[in-house]
Amino acid sequence: MELEPLYKVKVTCHYCETEYETSRVRPSLKRPYRTDADFCAYYKLENPDFYVVRICPHCGFASTENATEHLNEAQRKAFKEQVGNRWVKRDYSGARTLDQALATYKLALLCAQVIQEKDRVVAGLLHHIAWLYRYMEDHAQEHRFLEFSLEAYVKVFEREGTGGNEAKLLYLLGELNRRVGRFNEAVQWFSKVIHDKRITDAAMIRASREQWAVLREQMISSKLELPEEMLEADKEAAKRSPSK
């Protein structure tokens, strides 16, 4: 007998402290058959990303597991005035369609902006919304939200600086710049991962090299002038290659 892909867990609302249920995808089914270079994953059954946002059916407070758990008085007041007072009770505890998932992320984004949530949380929500539009093949909206998420990730880098996950963040800044057509900026971010000796994350170094090559081909096919970093890399590669 096949297991249902979803199971329910109980969570406590960070705003009204009411306990409610929300669904998650079983860990054994969280195996994507394909993943894009910016970590957008594709699944045959339920997409776990559809269930990242938890929404309290009583007050409408939407959050993720990475969100701030304890709201101060200013945050509580801002949420009540801008979201809570307008909330019409809805239940998102069951299976979600793509449209419903998008609605949950947009509500979570609104809540995050209202309470001035951490930059990293806001960036993640914006990036996920871009993915949902990618699933819909709405390229204009995907591009729009990739731009927003890129701006938010830059804020994360500027405010948090170095950290345990710096290589992944730097790589992502390179990849998102590539996707929105800012090729020169993409080169600079990928270069940081590849050439900074303090970075030892082999997976992100390899990914940066791969996307550097993709970017180089894009620029050549678009007849764009290669930046100095790429020309220097080409010279170094030519030196290392065996002479004919």
C-alpha positions as CSV (number, residue, x, y, z in Angstrom):
1,M,0.0,0.0,0.0
2,E,1.4,3.4,-1.0
3,L,1.8,6.0,1.6
4,E,0.0,9.3,1.2
5,P,2.6,11.9,0.1
6,L,1.4,14.4,2.7
7,Y,1.2,14.2,6.5
8,K,0.1,16.8,9.0
9,V,2.0,18.4,11.8
10,K,0.9,20.8,14.5
11,V,2.5,24.2,14.9
12,T,1.9,27.2,17.1
13,C,1.2,30.6,15.6
14,H,3.9,33.1,16.4
15,Y,1.2,35.9,16.6
16,C,-1.9,34.6,18.3
17,E,-0.3,31.4,19.8
18,T,-3.1,29.2,18.5
19,E,-2.2,25.7,17.6
20,Y,-3.1,24.6,14.1
21,E,-2.2,21.9,11.5
22,T,-0.2,22.3,8.4
23,S,0.9,19.7,5.8
24,R,4.3,18.5,4.8
25,V,5.7,16.1,2.2
26,R,7.1,12.9,3.5
27,P,10.9,12.9,3.6
28,S,11.1,9.7,1.6
29,L,9.4,11.6,-1.3
30,K,11.6,14.6,-1.3
31,R,13.7,13.4,-4.2
32,P,13.7,15.8,-7.2
33,Y,14.1,14.4,-10.7
34,R,15.7,17.6,-11.8
35,T,17.2,20.7,-10.2
36,D,18.0,24.0,-11.9
37,A,21.3,25.8,-11.2
38,D,19.7,28.2,-8.8
39,F,18.3,25.2,-6.7
40,C,14.8,25.2,-8.1
41,A,13.7,21.6,-7.9
42,Y,11.2,19.5,-9.9
43,Y,9.2,16.6,-8.4
44,K,7.0,13.9,-9.9
45,L,4.6,13.9,-7.0
46,E,4.0,16.6,-4.4
47,N,6.4,19.5,-4.4
48,P,7.8,20.1,-0.8
49,D,8.3,23.8,-1.6
50,F,4.5,24.2,-1.9
51,Y,4.3,23.5,1.9
52,V,7.2,25.6,3.3
53,V,4.8,28.4,4.4
54,R,2.6,27.8,7.4
55,I,-0.5,30.0,7.7
56,C,-2.6,30.3,10.8
57,P,-6.2,30.0,9.8
58,H,-7.3,32.1,12.8
59,C,-5.3,35.3,12.4
60,G,-3.6,34.9,9.0
61,F,0.0,35.1,10.2
62,A,2.2,33.3,7.6
63,S,5.7,32.2,8.3
64,T,8.4,29.6,7.6
65,E,10.5,27.5,9.9
66,N,13.3,30.1,9.5
67,A,11.2,33.0,10.6
68,T,11.4,35.0,13.8
69,E,9.5,33.1,16.5
70,H,9.0,35.8,19.1
71,L,7.3,39.0,17.9
72,N,7.9,42.3,19.8
73,E,5.1,44.7,20.4
74,A,6.0,46.9,17.4
75,Q,5.9,43.8,15.1
76,R,2.6,42.6,16.6
77,K,1.0,46.0,16.2
78,A,2.2,46.3,12.6
79,F,0.9,42.8,11.7
80,K,-2.5,43.4,13.3
81,E,-3.0,46.8,11.5
82,Q,-1.8,45.7,8.1
83,V,-2.8,42.1,7.9
84,G,-4.6,40.7,10.9
85,N,-7.5,43.1,10.8
86,R,-8.2,42.3,7.1
87,W,-7.8,38.5,7.4
88,V,-10.7,36.4,6.1
89,K,-10.5,32.9,7.6
90,R,-9.0,30.4,5.1
91,D,-7.6,26.9,5.6
92,Y,-4.4,26.0,3.8
93,S,-3.7,22.8,5.9
94,G,-4.4,20.3,3.1
95,A,-3.0,19.7,-0.4
96,R,-2.1,22.9,-2.3
97,T,-2.3,23.7,-5.9
98,L,0.4,25.8,-7.6
99,D,-1.9,28.8,-7.4
100,Q,-2.5,28.2,-3.7
101,A,1.2,27.8,-3.0
102,L,1.8,31.1,-4.7
103,A,-0.9,32.7,-2.5
104,T,0.8,31.4,0.6
105,Y,4.2,32.7,-0.3
106,K,2.8,36.1,-1.2
107,L,1.1,36.3,2.2
108,A,4.3,35.2,3.9
109,L,6.2,37.9,2.0
110,L,3.7,40.5,3.1
111,C,3.9,39.4,6.8
112,A,7.7,39.4,6.6
113,Q,7.8,42.9,5.1
114,V,5.3,44.2,7.7
115,I,7.3,42.9,10.7
116,Q,10.7,43.7,9.0
117,E,11.8,40.1,9.0
118,K,15.5,39.1,8.5
119,D,16.9,39.9,5.0
120,R,17.7,36.2,4.5
121,V,14.1,35.1,5.1
122,V,12.7,37.8,2.7
123,A,15.3,36.8,0.0
124,G,14.3,33.2,0.3
125,L,10.6,34.0,-0.1
126,L,11.2,36.2,-3.1
127,H,13.3,33.5,-4.7
128,H,10.7,30.8,-4.1
129,I,8.0,33.0,-5.7
130,A,10.3,33.3,-8.8
131,W,10.4,29.5,-8.9
132,L,6.6,29.2,-8.7
133,Y,6.3,31.5,-11.7
134,R,9.0,29.4,-13.4
135,Y,6.7,26.3,-12.9
136,M,3.9,28.4,-14.4
137,E,6.2,29.4,-17.4
138,D,5.4,33.0,-16.6
139,H,8.8,34.3,-17.6
140,A,8.1,38.0,-17.0
141,Q,7.0,37.5,-13.4
142,E,9.8,35.0,-12.8
143,H,12.4,37.6,-14.0
144,R,10.7,40.3,-11.9
145,F,11.0,38.2,-8.7
146,L,14.5,37.0,-9.5
147,E,15.5,40.7,-9.6
148,F,13.8,41.3,-6.3
149,S,15.4,38.2,-4.7
150,L,18.8,39.2,-6.1
151,E,18.5,42.7,-4.4
152,A,17.6,41.0,-1.1
153,Y,20.5,38.5,-1.3
154,V,22.9,41.4,-1.9
155,K,21.5,42.9,1.3
156,V,22.2,39.7,3.1
157,F,25.8,39.7,1.9
158,E,26.3,43.3,2.8
159,R,24.8,43.1,6.3
160,E,25.9,39.6,7.3
161,G,29.2,39.4,5.6
162,T,31.1,36.2,6.0
163,G,29.4,33.2,7.4
164,G,29.3,29.4,7.3
165,N,27.2,29.5,4.1
166,E,29.1,32.3,2.3
167,A,30.1,30.1,-0.7
168,K,26.5,29.2,-1.5
169,L,25.4,32.8,-1.2
170,L,28.2,34.0,-3.4
171,Y,27.4,31.4,-6.0
172,L,23.7,32.3,-5.9
173,L,24.5,35.9,-6.4
174,G,26.5,34.9,-9.5
175,E,23.8,32.6,-10.8
176,L,20.9,35.1,-10.3
177,N,22.9,37.8,-12.0
178,R,23.4,35.5,-14.9
179,R,19.7,34.7,-15.1
180,V,18.6,38.3,-15.2
181,G,21.2,39.2,-17.8
182,R,23.8,41.0,-15.6
183,F,26.7,39.0,-17.0
184,N,29.6,41.2,-15.9
185,E,28.3,41.1,-12.3
186,A,27.8,37.3,-12.5
187,V,31.5,36.9,-13.5
188,Q,32.6,38.9,-10.5
189,W,30.5,36.8,-8.0
190,F,31.5,33.4,-9.5
191,S,35.1,34.6,-9.5
192,K,35.0,35.2,-5.8
193,V,34.0,31.6,-5.2
194,I,36.6,30.2,-7.6
195,H,39.6,32.3,-6.6
196,D,39.1,33.1,-2.8
197,K,41.5,30.6,-1.1
198,R,39.4,30.9,2.1
199,I,36.5,29.2,0.4
200,T,36.7,25.4,0.7
201,D,33.2,24.4,-0.3
202,A,34.1,22.0,-3.2
203,A,30.5,21.7,-4.4
204,M,30.0,25.4,-4.8
205,I,33.5,25.9,-6.4
206,R,32.6,23.2,-8.9
207,A,29.2,24.7,-9.5
208,S,30.7,28.2,-10.0
209,R,33.2,26.8,-12.6
210,E,30.3,25.1,-14.4
211,Q,28.1,28.2,-14.5
212,W,31.2,30.4,-15.4
213,A,31.5,28.2,-18.5
214,V,27.8,28.4,-19.3
215,L,28.0,32.2,-18.9
216,R,31.1,32.4,-21.2
217,E,29.2,30.5,-23.9
218,Q,26.2,32.8,-23.5
219,M,28.3,35.9,-23.9
220,I,30.1,34.6,-26.9
221,S,26.9,33.5,-28.6
222,S,25.4,37.0,-27.9
223,K,28.5,38.5,-29.3
224,L,29.3,40.3,-26.1
225,E,32.8,41.4,-25.1
226,L,34.2,39.1,-22.5
227,P,35.2,40.8,-19.2
228,E,38.9,41.0,-18.1
229,E,38.5,38.2,-15.6
230,M,37.4,35.8,-18.3
231,L,40.1,36.8,-20.7
232,E,42.7,36.3,-18.0
233,A,41.3,32.9,-17.2
234,D,41.5,32.0,-20.9
235,K,45.2,33.0,-20.9
236,E,45.9,30.9,-17.8
237,A,44.1,27.9,-19.3
238,A,46.1,28.3,-22.6
239,K,49.3,28.3,-20.6
240,R,48.4,25.1,-18.8
241,S,47.2,23.2,-21.9
242,P,49.9,21.0,-23.6
243,S,51.4,22.5,-26.7
244,K,50.5,21.0,-30.0
